[in-house]
Amino acid sequence: MNFKASIQIMPIEALLDPQGKAVTGSMKNLGLSEITHVRIGKNIHLQVEAKDEKEASAKVEMACKKLLCNEIMESYTFSIVPA
């Protein structure tokens, strides 16, 4: 079976997000001072071949832990749907 995975990776809350801070400052310059605390992350989409959703989930989890996410500085969540 084929599955589609959508992975969201964000800097952990305890770390400064320089990109987010720069965008927050730019919002004020654009007259959008109501928009604050911007955080910038990554959104990754993959296709996974697996016998079932549980196996697909395990493969995505391994990809996140071993390659896609630096767990010292980032956290991740993901969802999986049949392709």
mmCIF file of the N, C-alpha and C atoms, coordinates in Angstrom:
data_MODEL
# 
_entry.id   MODEL 
# 
loop_
_atom_site.group_PDB 
_atom_site.id 
_atom_site.type_symbol 
_atom_site.label_atom_id 
_atom_site.label_alt_id 
_atom_site.label_comp_id 
_atom_site.label_asym_id 
_atom_site.label_entity_id 
_atom_site.label_seq_id 
_atom_site.pdbx_PDB_ins_code 
_atom_site.Cartn_x 
_atom_site.Cartn_y 
_atom_site.Cartn_z 
_atom_site.occupancy 
_atom_site.B_iso_or_equiv 
_atom_site.pdbx_formal_charge 
_atom_site.auth_seq_id 
_atom_site.auth_comp_id 
_atom_site.auth_asym_id 
_atom_site.auth_atom_id 
_atom_site.pdbx_PDB_model_num 
ATOM 1   N N  . MET A 1 1  ? 0.844  -1.190 0.000  1.00 0.00 ? 1  MET A N  1 
ATOM 2   C CA . MET A 1 1  ? 0.000  0.000  0.000  1.00 0.00 ? 1  MET A CA 1 
ATOM 3   C C  . MET A 1 1  ? 0.882  1.244  0.000  1.00 0.00 ? 1  MET A C  1 
ATOM 4   N N  . ASN A 1 2  ? 0.346  2.319  -0.554 1.00 0.00 ? 2  ASN A N  1 
ATOM 5   C CA . ASN A 1 2  ? 1.041  3.603  -0.533 1.00 0.00 ? 2  ASN A CA 1 
ATOM 6   C C  . ASN A 1 2  ? 0.329  4.558  0.410  1.00 0.00 ? 2  ASN A C  1 
ATOM 7   N N  . PHE A 1 3  ? 1.126  5.332  1.123  1.00 0.00 ? 3  PHE A N  1 
ATOM 8   C CA . PHE A 1 3  ? 0.614  6.329  2.058  1.00 0.00 ? 3  PHE A CA 1 
ATOM 9   C C  . PHE A 1 3  ? 1.294  7.665  1.781  1.00 0.00 ? 3  PHE A C  1 
ATOM 10  N N  . LYS A 1 4  ? 0.587  8.734  2.090  1.00 0.00 ? 4  LYS A N  1 
ATOM 11  C CA . LYS A 1 4  ? 1.174  10.072 2.021  1.00 0.00 ? 4  LYS A CA 1 
ATOM 12  C C  . LYS A 1 4  ? 1.380  10.555 3.450  1.00 0.00 ? 4  LYS A C  1 
ATOM 13  N N  . ALA A 1 5  ? 2.573  11.062 3.712  1.00 0.00 ? 5  ALA A N  1 
ATOM 14  C CA . ALA A 1 5  ? 2.885  11.588 5.040  1.00 0.00 ? 5  ALA A CA 1 
ATOM 15  C C  . ALA A 1 5  ? 3.137  13.086 4.934  1.00 0.00 ? 5  ALA A C  1 
ATOM 16  N N  . SER A 1 6  ? 2.637  13.812 5.876  1.00 0.00 ? 6  SER A N  1 
ATOM 17  C CA . SER A 1 6  ? 2.878  15.244 5.989  1.00 0.00 ? 6  SER A CA 1 
ATOM 18  C C  . SER A 1 6  ? 3.553  15.488 7.347  1.00 0.00 ? 6  SER A C  1 
ATOM 19  N N  . ILE A 1 7  ? 4.765  16.029 7.301  1.00 0.00 ? 7  ILE A N  1 
ATOM 20  C CA . ILE A 1 7  ? 5.573  16.216 8.504  1.00 0.00 ? 7  ILE A CA 1 
ATOM 21  C C  . ILE A 1 7  ? 5.757  17.713 8.756  1.00 0.00 ? 7  ILE A C  1 
ATOM 22  N N  . GLN A 1 8  ? 5.502  18.143 9.984  1.00 0.00 ? 8  GLN A N  1 
ATOM 23  C CA . GLN A 1 8  ? 5.724  19.533 10.385 1.00 0.00 ? 8  GLN A CA 1 
ATOM 24  C C  . GLN A 1 8  ? 6.869  19.549 11.395 1.00 0.00 ? 8  GLN A C  1 
ATOM 25  N N  . ILE A 1 9  ? 7.901  20.334 11.085 1.00 0.00 ? 9  ILE A N  1 
ATOM 26  C CA . ILE A 1 9  ? 9.066  20.455 11.961 1.00 0.00 ? 9  ILE A CA 1 
ATOM 27  C C  . ILE A 1 9  ? 9.175  21.909 12.390 1.00 0.00 ? 9  ILE A C  1 
ATOM 28  N N  . MET A 1 10 ? 9.262  22.117 13.697 1.00 0.00 ? 10 MET A N  1 
ATOM 29  C CA . MET A 1 10 ? 9.337  23.472 14.253 1.00 0.00 ? 10 MET A CA 1 
ATOM 30  C C  . MET A 1 10 ? 10.479 23.563 15.256 1.00 0.00 ? 10 MET A C  1 
ATOM 31  N N  . PRO A 1 11 ? 11.070 24.769 15.384 1.00 0.00 ? 11 PRO A N  1 
ATOM 32  C CA . PRO A 1 11 ? 12.068 24.931 16.445 1.00 0.00 ? 11 PRO A CA 1 
ATOM 33  C C  . PRO A 1 11 ? 11.386 24.755 17.802 1.00 0.00 ? 11 PRO A C  1 
ATOM 34  N N  . ILE A 1 12 ? 12.099 24.150 18.761 1.00 0.00 ? 12 ILE A N  1 
ATOM 35  C CA . ILE A 1 12 ? 11.486 23.991 20.084 1.00 0.00 ? 12 ILE A CA 1 
ATOM 36  C C  . ILE A 1 12 ? 11.241 25.364 20.693 1.00 0.00 ? 12 ILE A C  1 
ATOM 37  N N  . GLU A 1 13 ? 10.236 25.448 21.526 1.00 0.00 ? 13 GLU A N  1 
ATOM 38  C CA . GLU A 1 13 ? 9.803  26.734 22.090 1.00 0.00 ? 13 GLU A CA 1 
ATOM 39  C C  . GLU A 1 13 ? 10.898 27.447 22.874 1.00 0.00 ? 13 GLU A C  1 
ATOM 40  N N  . ALA A 1 14 ? 11.793 26.682 23.514 1.00 0.00 ? 14 ALA A N  1 
ATOM 41  C CA . ALA A 1 14 ? 12.825 27.290 24.359 1.00 0.00 ? 14 ALA A CA 1 
ATOM 42  C C  . ALA A 1 14 ? 13.909 28.007 23.544 1.00 0.00 ? 14 ALA A C  1 
ATOM 43  N N  . LEU A 1 15 ? 13.979 27.749 22.233 1.00 0.00 ? 15 LEU A N  1 
ATOM 44  C CA . LEU A 1 15 ? 15.022 28.360 21.410 1.00 0.00 ? 15 LEU A CA 1 
ATOM 45  C C  . LEU A 1 15 ? 14.530 29.607 20.704 1.00 0.00 ? 15 LEU A C  1 
ATOM 46  N N  . LEU A 1 16 ? 15.445 30.529 20.533 1.00 0.00 ? 16 LEU A N  1 
ATOM 47  C CA . LEU A 1 16 ? 15.168 31.721 19.747 1.00 0.00 ? 16 LEU A CA 1 
ATOM 48  C C  . LEU A 1 16 ? 14.996 31.314 18.287 1.00 0.00 ? 16 LEU A C  1 
ATOM 49  N N  . ASP A 1 17 ? 14.030 31.894 17.614 1.00 0.00 ? 17 ASP A N  1 
ATOM 50  C CA . ASP A 1 17 ? 13.789 31.642 16.197 1.00 0.00 ? 17 ASP A CA 1 
ATOM 51  C C  . ASP A 1 17 ? 14.109 32.934 15.440 1.00 0.00 ? 17 ASP A C  1 
ATOM 52  N N  . PRO A 1 18 ? 15.355 33.106 14.949 1.00 0.00 ? 18 PRO A N  1 
ATOM 53  C CA . PRO A 1 18 ? 15.727 34.368 14.313 1.00 0.00 ? 18 PRO A CA 1 
ATOM 54  C C  . PRO A 1 18 ? 14.889 34.698 13.077 1.00 0.00 ? 18 PRO A C  1 
ATOM 55  N N  . GLN A 1 19 ? 14.522 33.697 12.286 1.00 0.00 ? 19 GLN A N  1 
ATOM 56  C CA . GLN A 1 19 ? 13.673 33.965 11.122 1.00 0.00 ? 19 GLN A CA 1 
ATOM 57  C C  . GLN A 1 19 ? 12.304 34.462 11.565 1.00 0.00 ? 19 GLN A C  1 
ATOM 58  N N  . GLY A 1 20 ? 11.742 33.804 12.555 1.00 0.00 ? 20 GLY A N  1 
ATOM 59  C CA . GLY A 1 20 ? 10.443 34.215 13.077 1.00 0.00 ? 20 GLY A CA 1 
ATOM 60  C C  . GLY A 1 20 ? 10.486 35.615 13.656 1.00 0.00 ? 20 GLY A C  1 
ATOM 61  N N  . LYS A 1 21 ? 11.573 35.930 14.355 1.00 0.00 ? 21 LYS A N  1 
ATOM 62  C CA . LYS A 1 21 ? 11.719 37.269 14.936 1.00 0.00 ? 21 LYS A CA 1 
ATOM 63  C C  . LYS A 1 21 ? 11.797 38.320 13.840 1.00 0.00 ? 21 LYS A C  1 
ATOM 64  N N  . ALA A 1 22 ? 12.544 38.032 12.760 1.00 0.00 ? 22 ALA A N  1 
ATOM 65  C CA . ALA A 1 22 ? 12.652 38.978 11.646 1.00 0.00 ? 22 ALA A CA 1 
ATOM 66  C C  . ALA A 1 22 ? 11.298 39.196 10.980 1.00 0.00 ? 22 ALA A C  1 
ATOM 67  N N  . VAL A 1 23 ? 10.537 38.118 10.791 1.00 0.00 ? 23 VAL A N  1 
ATOM 68  C CA . VAL A 1 23 ? 9.224  38.244 10.173 1.00 0.00 ? 23 VAL A CA 1 
ATOM 69  C C  . VAL A 1 23 ? 8.273  39.016 11.090 1.00 0.00 ? 23 VAL A C  1 
ATOM 70  N N  . THR A 1 24 ? 8.349  38.755 12.388 1.00 0.00 ? 24 THR A N  1 
ATOM 71  C CA . THR A 1 24 ? 7.512  39.491 13.338 1.00 0.00 ? 24 THR A CA 1 
ATOM 72  C C  . THR A 1 24 ? 7.798  40.988 13.233 1.00 0.00 ? 24 THR A C  1 
ATOM 73  N N  . GLY A 1 25 ? 9.080  41.356 13.165 1.00 0.00 ? 25 GLY A N  1 
ATOM 74  C CA . GLY A 1 25 ? 9.446  42.769 13.018 1.00 0.00 ? 25 GLY A CA 1 
ATOM 75  C C  . GLY A 1 25 ? 8.931  43.357 11.716 1.00 0.00 ? 25 GLY A C  1 
ATOM 76  N N  . SER A 1 26 ? 8.978  42.590 10.653 1.00 0.00 ? 26 SER A N  1 
ATOM 77  C CA . SER A 1 26 ? 8.487  43.061 9.354  1.00 0.00 ? 26 SER A CA 1 
ATOM 78  C C  . SER A 1 26 ? 6.981  43.264 9.359  1.00 0.00 ? 26 SER A C  1 
ATOM 79  N N  . MET A 1 27 ? 6.261  42.463 10.125 1.00 0.00 ? 27 MET A N  1 
ATOM 80  C CA . MET A 1 27 ? 4.809  42.631 10.218 1.00 0.00 ? 27 MET A CA 1 
ATOM 81  C C  . MET A 1 27 ? 4.472  44.020 10.737 1.00 0.00 ? 27 MET A C  1 
ATOM 82  N N  . LYS A 1 28 ? 5.225  44.482 11.734 1.00 0.00 ? 28 LYS A N  1 
ATOM 83  C CA . LYS A 1 28 ? 5.000  45.823 12.272 1.00 0.00 ? 28 LYS A CA 1 
ATOM 84  C C  . LYS A 1 28 ? 5.234  46.875 11.198 1.00 0.00 ? 28 LYS A C  1 
ATOM 85  N N  . ASN A 1 29 ? 6.293  46.690 10.391 1.00 0.00 ? 29 ASN A N  1 
ATOM 86  C CA . ASN A 1 29 ? 6.601  47.638 9.313  1.00 0.00 ? 29 ASN A CA 1 
ATOM 87  C C  . ASN A 1 29 ? 5.520  47.661 8.240  1.00 0.00 ? 29 ASN A C  1 
ATOM 88  N N  . LEU A 1 30 ? 4.781  46.573 8.102  1.00 0.00 ? 30 LEU A N  1 
ATOM 89  C CA . LEU A 1 30 ? 3.708  46.489 7.109  1.00 0.00 ? 30 LEU A CA 1 
ATOM 90  C C  . LEU A 1 30 ? 2.361  46.943 7.672  1.00 0.00 ? 30 LEU A C  1 
ATOM 91  N N  . GLY A 1 31 ? 2.355  47.418 8.903  1.00 0.00 ? 31 GLY A N  1 
ATOM 92  C CA . GLY A 1 31 ? 1.109  47.842 9.525  1.00 0.00 ? 31 GLY A CA 1 
ATOM 93  C C  . GLY A 1 31 ? 0.301  46.673 10.068 1.00 0.00 ? 31 GLY A C  1 
ATOM 94  N N  . LEU A 1 32 ? 0.941  45.555 10.301 1.00 0.00 ? 32 LEU A N  1 
ATOM 95  C CA . LEU A 1 32 ? 0.261  44.366 10.810 1.00 0.00 ? 32 LEU A CA 1 
ATOM 96  C C  . LEU A 1 32 ? 0.769  44.025 12.209 1.00 0.00 ? 32 LEU A C  1 
ATOM 97  N N  . SER A 1 33 ? 0.774  45.011 13.083 1.00 0.00 ? 33 SER A N  1 
ATOM 98  C CA . SER A 1 33 ? 1.326  44.813 14.427 1.00 0.00 ? 33 SER A CA 1 
ATOM 99  C C  . SER A 1 33 ? 0.504  43.827 15.264 1.00 0.00 ? 33 SER A C  1 
ATOM 100 N N  . GLU A 1 34 ? -0.692 43.465 14.782 1.00 0.00 ? 34 GLU A N  1 
ATOM 101 C CA . GLU A 1 34 ? -1.505 42.475 15.495 1.00 0.00 ? 34 GLU A CA 1 
ATOM 102 C C  . GLU A 1 34 ? -0.921 41.076 15.355 1.00 0.00 ? 34 GLU A C  1 
ATOM 103 N N  . ILE A 1 35 ? -0.044 40.870 14.367 1.00 0.00 ? 35 ILE A N  1 
ATOM 104 C CA . ILE A 1 35 ? 0.573  39.562 14.146 1.00 0.00 ? 35 ILE A CA 1 
ATOM 105 C C  . ILE A 1 35 ? 1.891  39.534 14.902 1.00 0.00 ? 35 ILE A C  1 
ATOM 106 N N  . THR A 1 36 ? 1.980  38.640 15.892 1.00 0.00 ? 36 THR A N  1 
ATOM 107 C CA . THR A 1 36 ? 3.172  38.560 16.736 1.00 0.00 ? 36 THR A CA 1 
ATOM 108 C C  . THR A 1 36 ? 3.595  37.100 16.925 1.00 0.00 ? 36 THR A C  1 
ATOM 109 N N  . HIS A 1 37 ? 4.739  36.926 17.513 1.00 0.00 ? 37 HIS A N  1 
ATOM 110 C CA . HIS A 1 37 ? 5.258  35.606 17.880 1.00 0.00 ? 37 HIS A CA 1 
ATOM 111 C C  . HIS A 1 37 ? 5.280  34.625 16.696 1.00 0.00 ? 37 HIS A C  1 
ATOM 112 N N  . VAL A 1 38 ? 5.782  35.090 15.563 1.00 0.00 ? 38 VAL A N  1 
ATOM 113 C CA . VAL A 1 38 ? 5.888  34.241 14.378 1.00 0.00 ? 38 VAL A CA 1 
ATOM 114 C C  . VAL A 1 38 ? 7.000  33.215 14.603 1.00 0.00 ? 38 VAL A C  1 
ATOM 115 N N  . ARG A 1 39 ? 6.754  31.970 14.238 1.00 0.00 ? 39 ARG A N  1 
ATOM 116 C CA . ARG A 1 39 ? 7.761  30.901 14.293 1.00 0.00 ? 39 ARG A CA 1 
ATOM 117 C C  . ARG A 1 39 ? 7.817  30.275 12.906 1.00 0.00 ? 39 ARG A C  1 
ATOM 118 N N  . ILE A 1 40 ? 9.007  30.072 12.403 1.00 0.00 ? 40 ILE A N  1 
ATOM 119 C CA . ILE A 1 40 ? 9.212  29.527 11.061 1.00 0.00 ? 40 ILE A CA 1 
ATOM 120 C C  . ILE A 1 40 ? 9.700  28.082 11.190 1.00 0.00 ? 40 ILE A C  1 
ATOM 121 N N  . GLY A 1 41 ? 9.087  27.185 10.444 1.00 0.00 ? 41 GLY A N  1 
ATOM 122 C CA . GLY A 1 41 ? 9.474  25.784 10.474 1.00 0.00 ? 41 GLY A CA 1 
ATOM 123 C C  . GLY A 1 41 ? 9.533  25.201 9.078  1.00 0.00 ? 41 GLY A C  1 
ATOM 124 N N  . LYS A 1 42 ? 9.469  23.876 8.996  1.00 0.00 ? 42 LYS A N  1 
ATOM 125 C CA . LYS A 1 42 ? 9.519  23.163 7.725  1.00 0.00 ? 42 LYS A CA 1 
ATOM 126 C C  . LYS A 1 42 ? 8.293  22.268 7.604  1.00 0.00 ? 42 LYS A C  1 
ATOM 127 N N  . ASN A 1 43 ? 7.827  22.114 6.380  1.00 0.00 ? 43 ASN A N  1 
ATOM 128 C CA . ASN A 1 43 ? 6.729  21.212 6.086  1.00 0.00 ? 43 ASN A CA 1 
ATOM 129 C C  . ASN A 1 43 ? 7.218  20.261 4.999  1.00 0.00 ? 43 ASN A C  1 
ATOM 130 N N  . ILE A 1 44 ? 7.235  18.971 5.279  1.00 0.00 ? 44 ILE A N  1 
ATOM 131 C CA . ILE A 1 44 ? 7.776  17.975 4.364  1.00 0.00 ? 44 ILE A CA 1 
ATOM 132 C C  . ILE A 1 44 ? 6.680  16.966 4.018  1.00 0.00 ? 44 ILE A C  1 
ATOM 133 N N  . HIS A 1 45 ? 6.547  16.664 2.732  1.00 0.00 ? 45 HIS A N  1 
ATOM 134 C CA . HIS A 1 45 ? 5.578  15.671 2.276  1.00 0.00 ? 45 HIS A CA 1 
ATOM 135 C C  . HIS A 1 45 ? 6.328  14.505 1.653  1.00 0.00 ? 45 HIS A C  1 
ATOM 136 N N  . LEU A 1 46 ? 5.921  13.276 1.993  1.00 0.00 ? 46 LEU A N  1 
ATOM 137 C CA . LEU A 1 46 ? 6.550  12.081 1.445  1.00 0.00 ? 46 LEU A CA 1 
ATOM 138 C C  . LEU A 1 46 ? 5.493  11.071 1.047  1.00 0.00 ? 46 LEU A C  1 
ATOM 139 N N  . GLN A 1 47 ? 5.909  10.164 0.178  1.00 0.00 ? 47 GLN A N  1 
ATOM 140 C CA . GLN A 1 47 ? 5.080  8.994  -0.119 1.00 0.00 ? 47 GLN A CA 1 
ATOM 141 C C  . GLN A 1 47 ? 5.814  7.787  0.446  1.00 0.00 ? 47 GLN A C  1 
ATOM 142 N N  . VAL A 1 48 ? 5.079  6.921  1.135  1.00 0.00 ? 48 VAL A N  1 
ATOM 143 C CA . VAL A 1 48 ? 5.668  5.773  1.813  1.00 0.00 ? 48 VAL A CA 1 
ATOM 144 C C  . VAL A 1 48 ? 4.963  4.501  1.350  1.00 0.00 ? 48 VAL A C  1 
ATOM 145 N N  . GLU A 1 49 ? 5.752  3.500  0.996  1.00 0.00 ? 49 GLU A N  1 
ATOM 146 C CA . GLU A 1 49 ? 5.189  2.201  0.671  1.00 0.00 ? 49 GLU A CA 1 
ATOM 147 C C  . GLU A 1 49 ? 5.336  1.308  1.904  1.00 0.00 ? 49 GLU A C  1 
ATOM 148 N N  . ALA A 1 50 ? 4.220  0.735  2.354  1.00 0.00 ? 50 ALA A N  1 
ATOM 149 C CA . ALA A 1 50 ? 4.221  -0.109 3.552  1.00 0.00 ? 50 ALA A CA 1 
ATOM 150 C C  . ALA A 1 50 ? 3.015  -1.024 3.500  1.00 0.00 ? 50 ALA A C  1 
ATOM 151 N N  . LYS A 1 51 ? 3.051  -2.096 4.312  1.00 0.00 ? 51 LYS A N  1 
ATOM 152 C CA . LYS A 1 51 ? 1.936  -3.057 4.293  1.00 0.00 ? 51 LYS A CA 1 
ATOM 153 C C  . LYS A 1 51 ? 0.682  -2.512 4.976  1.00 0.00 ? 51 LYS A C  1 
ATOM 154 N N  . ASP A 1 52 ? 0.880  -1.593 5.946  1.00 0.00 ? 52 ASP A N  1 
ATOM 155 C CA . ASP A 1 52 ? -0.258 -0.980 6.630  1.00 0.00 ? 52 ASP A CA 1 
ATOM 156 C C  . ASP A 1 52 ? 0.162  0.367  7.218  1.00 0.00 ? 52 ASP A C  1 
ATOM 157 N N  . GLU A 1 53 ? -0.811 1.061  7.795  1.00 0.00 ? 53 GLU A N  1 
ATOM 158 C CA . GLU A 1 53 ? -0.547 2.404  8.332  1.00 0.00 ? 53 GLU A CA 1 
ATOM 159 C C  . GLU A 1 53 ? 0.440  2.371  9.488  1.00 0.00 ? 53 GLU A C  1 
ATOM 160 N N  . LYS A 1 54 ? 0.396  1.328  10.295 1.00 0.00 ? 54 LYS A N  1 
ATOM 161 C CA . LYS A 1 54 ? 1.315  1.214  11.432 1.00 0.00 ? 54 LYS A CA 1 
ATOM 162 C C  . LYS A 1 54 ? 2.757  1.126  10.951 1.00 0.00 ? 54 LYS A C  1 
ATOM 163 N N  . GLU A 1 55 ? 3.010  0.332  9.924  1.00 0.00 ? 55 GLU A N  1 
ATOM 164 C CA . GLU A 1 55 ? 4.363  0.221  9.386  1.00 0.00 ? 55 GLU A CA 1 
ATOM 165 C C  . GLU A 1 55 ? 4.801  1.533  8.724  1.00 0.00 ? 55 GLU A C  1 
ATOM 166 N N  . ALA A 1 56 ? 3.885  2.180  8.013  1.00 0.00 ? 56 ALA A N  1 
ATOM 167 C CA . ALA A 1 56 ? 4.201  3.467  7.381  1.00 0.00 ? 56 ALA A CA 1 
ATOM 168 C C  . ALA A 1 56 ? 4.562  4.500  8.444  1.00 0.00 ? 56 ALA A C  1 
ATOM 169 N N  . SER A 1 57 ? 3.811  4.496  9.529  1.00 0.00 ? 57 SER A N  1 
ATOM 170 C CA . SER A 1 57 ? 4.069  5.427  10.631 1.00 0.00 ? 57 SER A CA 1 
ATOM 171 C C  . SER A 1 57 ? 5.448  5.183  11.235 1.00 0.00 ? 57 SER A C  1 
ATOM 172 N N  . ALA A 1 58 ? 5.815  3.919  11.401 1.00 0.00 ? 58 ALA A N  1 
ATOM 173 C CA . ALA A 1 58 ? 7.128  3.581  11.954 1.00 0.00 ? 58 ALA A CA 1 
ATOM 174 C C  . ALA A 1 58 ? 8.254  4.051  11.029 1.00 0.00 ? 58 ALA A C  1 
ATOM 175 N N  . LYS A 1 59 ? 8.057  3.915  9.723  1.00 0.00 ? 59 LYS A N  1 
ATOM 176 C CA . LYS A 1 59 ? 9.065  4.361  8.767  1.00 0.00 ? 59 LYS A CA 1 
ATOM 177 C C  . LYS A 1 59 ? 9.225  5.878  8.782  1.00 0.00 ? 59 LYS A C  1 
ATOM 178 N N  . VAL A 1 60 ? 8.106  6.599  8.860  1.00 0.00 ? 60 VAL A N  1 
ATOM 179 C CA . VAL A 1 60 ? 8.176  8.064  8.914  1.00 0.00 ? 60 VAL A CA 1 
ATOM 180 C C  . VAL A 1 60 ? 8.840  8.502  10.218 1.00 0.00 ? 60 VAL A C  1 
ATOM 181 N N  . GLU A 1 61 ? 8.490  7.845  11.308 1.00 0.00 ? 61 GLU A N  1 
ATOM 182 C CA . GLU A 1 61 ? 9.103  8.148  12.610 1.00 0.00 ? 61 GLU A CA 1 
ATOM 183 C C  . GLU A 1 61 ? 10.623 7.983  12.529 1.00 0.00 ? 61 GLU A C  1 
ATOM 184 N N  . MET A 1 62 ? 11.086 6.902  11.908 1.00 0.00 ? 62 MET A N  1 
ATOM 185 C CA . MET A 1 62 ? 12.521 6.655  11.774 1.00 0.00 ? 62 MET A CA 1 
ATOM 186 C C  . MET A 1 62 ? 13.182 7.724  10.895 1.00 0.00 ? 62 MET A C  1 
ATOM 187 N N  . ALA A 1 63 ? 12.522 8.097  9.809  1.00 0.00 ? 63 ALA A N  1 
ATOM 188 C CA . ALA A 1 63 ? 13.067 9.135  8.928  1.00 0.00 ? 63 ALA A CA 1 
ATOM 189 C C  . ALA A 1 63 ? 13.204 10.459 9.678  1.00 0.00 ? 63 ALA A C  1 
ATOM 190 N N  . CYS A 1 64 ? 12.219 10.783 10.493 1.00 0.00 ? 64 CYS A N  1 
ATOM 191 C CA . CYS A 1 64 ? 12.277 12.028 11.272 1.00 0.00 ? 64 CYS A CA 1 
ATOM 192 C C  . CYS A 1 64 ? 13.428 11.987 12.269 1.00 0.00 ? 64 CYS A C  1 
ATOM 193 N N  . LYS A 1 65 ? 13.516 10.908 13.013 1.00 0.00 ? 65 LYS A N  1 
ATOM 194 C CA . LYS A 1 65 ? 14.536 10.804 14.058 1.00 0.00 ? 65 LYS A CA 1 
ATOM 195 C C  . LYS A 1 65 ? 15.954 10.726 13.506 1.00 0.00 ? 65 LYS A C  1 
ATOM 196 N N  . LYS A 1 66 ? 16.142 10.027 12.374 1.00 0.00 ? 66 LYS A N  1 
ATOM 197 C CA . LYS A 1 66 ? 17.493 9.795  11.858 1.00 0.00 ? 66 LYS A CA 1 
ATOM 198 C C  . LYS A 1 66 ? 17.974 10.832 10.845 1.00 0.00 ? 66 LYS A C  1 
ATOM 199 N N  . LEU A 1 67 ? 17.043 11.565 10.208 1.00 0.00 ? 67 LEU A N  1 
ATOM 200 C CA . LEU A 1 67 ? 17.467 12.444 9.123  1.00 0.00 ? 67 LEU A CA 1 
ATOM 201 C C  . LEU A 1 67 ? 16.787 13.810 9.096  1.00 0.00 ? 67 LEU A C  1 
ATOM 202 N N  . LEU A 1 68 ? 15.484 13.836 9.211  1.00 0.00 ? 68 LEU A N  1 
ATOM 203 C CA . LEU A 1 68 ? 14.752 15.070 8.920  1.00 0.00 ? 68 LEU A CA 1 
ATOM 204 C C  . LEU A 1 68 ? 14.726 16.087 10.057 1.00 0.00 ? 68 LEU A C  1 
ATOM 205 N N  . CYS A 1 69 ? 14.823 15.636 11.289 1.00 0.00 ? 69 CYS A N  1 
ATOM 206 C CA . CYS A 1 69 ? 14.652 16.522 12.436 1.00 0.00 ? 69 CYS A CA 1 
ATOM 207 C C  . CYS A 1 69 ? 15.852 16.435 13.376 1.00 0.00 ? 69 CYS A C  1 
ATOM 208 N N  . ASN A 1 70 ? 16.358 17.577 13.781 1.00 0.00 ? 70 ASN A N  1 
ATOM 209 C CA . ASN A 1 70 ? 17.396 17.646 14.813 1.00 0.00 ? 70 ASN A CA 1 
ATOM 210 C C  . ASN A 1 70 ? 16.667 17.827 16.138 1.00 0.00 ? 70 ASN A C  1 
ATOM 211 N N  . GLU A 1 71 ? 16.471 16.739 16.866 1.00 0.00 ? 71 GLU A N  1 
ATOM 212 C CA . GLU A 1 71 ? 15.630 16.778 18.066 1.00 0.00 ? 71 GLU A CA 1 
ATOM 213 C C  . GLU A 1 71 ? 16.220 17.601 19.206 1.00 0.00 ? 71 GLU A C  1 
ATOM 214 N N  . ILE A 1 72 ? 17.462 18.014 19.097 1.00 0.00 ? 72 ILE A N  1 
ATOM 215 C CA . ILE A 1 72 ? 18.036 18.916 20.102 1.00 0.00 ? 72 ILE A CA 1 
ATOM 216 C C  . ILE A 1 72 ? 17.429 20.307 19.949 1.00 0.00 ? 72 ILE A C  1 
ATOM 217 N N  . MET A 1 73 ? 17.141 20.697 18.696 1.00 0.00 ? 73 MET A N  1 
ATOM 218 C CA . MET A 1 73 ? 16.651 22.048 18.423 1.00 0.00 ? 73 MET A CA 1 
ATOM 219 C C  . MET A 1 73 ? 15.237 22.095 17.851 1.00 0.00 ? 73 MET A C  1 
ATOM 220 N N  . GLU A 1 74 ? 14.700 20.949 17.425 1.00 0.00 ? 74 GLU A N  1 
ATOM 221 C CA . GLU A 1 74 ? 13.414 20.939 16.730 1.00 0.00 ? 74 GLU A CA 1 
ATOM 222 C C  . GLU A 1 74 ? 12.499 19.851 17.295 1.00 0.00 ? 74 GLU A C  1 
ATOM 223 N N  . SER A 1 75 ? 11.213 20.053 17.080 1.00 0.00 ? 75 SER A N  1 
ATOM 224 C CA . SER A 1 75 ? 10.223 19.023 17.387 1.00 0.00 ? 75 SER A CA 1 
ATOM 225 C C  . SER A 1 75 ? 9.448  18.744 16.096 1.00 0.00 ? 75 SER A C  1 
ATOM 226 N N  . TYR A 1 76 ? 8.785  17.598 16.039 1.00 0.00 ? 76 TYR A N  1 
ATOM 227 C CA . TYR A 1 76 ? 8.042  17.275 14.832 1.00 0.00 ? 76 TYR A CA 1 
ATOM 228 C C  . TYR A 1 76 ? 6.728  16.585 15.167 1.00 0.00 ? 76 TYR A C  1 
ATOM 229 N N  . THR A 1 77 ? 5.795  16.721 14.248 1.00 0.00 ? 77 THR A N  1 
ATOM 230 C CA . THR A 1 77 ? 4.554  15.976 14.259 1.00 0.00 ? 77 THR A CA 1 
ATOM 231 C C  . THR A 1 77 ? 4.311  15.521 12.827 1.00 0.00 ? 77 THR A C  1 
ATOM 232 N N  . PHE A 1 78 ? 3.531  14.468 12.657 1.00 0.00 ? 78 PHE A N  1 
ATOM 233 C CA . PHE A 1 78 ? 3.199  14.054 11.297 1.00 0.00 ? 78 PHE A CA 1 
ATOM 234 C C  . PHE A 1 78 ? 1.845  13.380 11.255 1.00 0.00 ? 78 PHE A C  1 
ATOM 235 N N  . SER A 1 79 ? 1.300  13.373 10.051 1.00 0.00 ? 79 SER A N  1 
ATOM 236 C CA . SER A 1 79 ? 0.041  12.651 9.808  1.00 0.00 ? 79 SER A CA 1 
ATOM 237 C C  . SER A 1 79 ? 0.248  11.787 8.566  1.00 0.00 ? 79 SER A C  1 
ATOM 238 N N  . ILE A 1 80 ? -0.494 10.691 8.509  1.00 0.00 ? 80 ILE A N  1 
ATOM 239 C CA . ILE A 1 80 ? -0.396 9.750  7.392  1.00 0.00 ? 80 ILE A CA 1 
ATOM 240 C C  . ILE A 1 80 ? -1.800 9.440  6.903  1.00 0.00 ? 80 ILE A C  1 
ATOM 241 N N  . VAL A 1 81 ? -1.958 9.454  5.572  1.00 0.00 ? 81 VAL A N  1 
ATOM 242 C CA . VAL A 1 81 ? -3.225 9.082  4.949  1.00 0.00 ? 81 VAL A CA 1 
ATOM 243 C C  . VAL A 1 81 ? -2.942 8.141  3.781  1.00 0.00 ? 81 VAL A C  1 
ATOM 244 N N  . PRO A 1 82 ? -3.879 7.281  3.438  1.00 0.00 ? 82 PRO A N  1 
ATOM 245 C CA . PRO A 1 82 ? -3.674 6.426  2.265  1.00 0.00 ? 82 PRO A CA 1 
ATOM 246 C C  . PRO A 1 82 ? -3.512 7.285  1.015  1.00 0.00 ? 82 PRO A C  1 
ATOM 247 N N  . ALA A 1 83 ? -2.619 6.843  0.116  1.00 0.00 ? 83 ALA A N  1 
ATOM 248 C CA . ALA A 1 83 ? -2.394 7.604  -1.118 1.00 0.00 ? 83 ALA A CA 1 
ATOM 249 C C  . ALA A 1 83 ? -3.398 7.207  -2.182 1.00 0.00 ? 83 ALA A C  1 
# 
